[in-house]
Structures are given as structure tokens and as C-alpha cells.
Amino acid sequence: MSSVEFTDKRLRFYSRYKSGREAGLIAAAQILVNVVARKLRGGYTSGTFVTGNVMASVTKSQPYPDGEGMSINVGTNVRYALFWELGHHNIFTRKYERVPIWQPAAEECGPDCAAAFTRVANRHIEAGGL
């Protein structure tokens, strides 16, 4: 008597898919963290009074589920970075100043972030075969 065995490997694939998606988000976010930190190396203006506080505070969150899948945040907890990004009336120079770094960095590294996500996610998904 012979037998045939059928194995449903969807759960194993889904597990690799989930871990790949999270690892891909982390890899993509790390590229943005690196680009923003590099652009903040000289400070928001002349670099004369740079302490490195904002540059050192650029972080990424852990991936989390949102309404459409998974997300990850890149940001800082240094409040004055927001004033430079959105603009403010500088009490020392007595003029309106705005130095956007975060949005241009995100636009600049978008293709690299997408490539990193794809590369890392595929590596996780393909691990172990089906």
C-alpha cells in the first residue's frame, strides 16, 4: 500500500513573509536615518554652534501595524528640529528662517530605501525554499 502526503506550507511562507516585511522596513528606515544624520552633521545653518544633538537623536521605531499593513517611523524627539524644518522667526537673526532637511532627505533616498526593502524582504521570504 502506498500513500501520498500533501503538505500545506502556507503558514511557513506567511511567517517568512511577515519577518521579511518587518526586516525590509527596518533596512529602509535605516537608510533614511543615515542620510538625515549625514545632512545634519553641519547643523541647520552655519555649523558654528553645532552640538550634534539633533544628529544623534535621529531614530527609527519598530515596525507596527497600521490600517493598510505595516509602517515604521523615522524621527527625533528634539523639538527645535521642527522649528527649523517648518520655519520660525529667529530671535538672534531677527528674520524668518527655514532649513528643510528631513523631507528632501526622504525624497533623495526613496529609491535606495525601496531597493533595500525589496532586497532584505526577498532574502527573508526565499530563505529555506518552499
Secondary structure, 3 states (H helix, E strand, C coil): CCCCCCCCCHHHHHHHHHHHHHHHHHHHHHHHHHHHHHHCCCCCCCCCCCCCHHHHHCEECCCEEECCEEECCEECCCCHHHHHHHCEEECCCCEEECCCCHHHHHHHHHHHHHHHHHHHHHHHHHCCCC
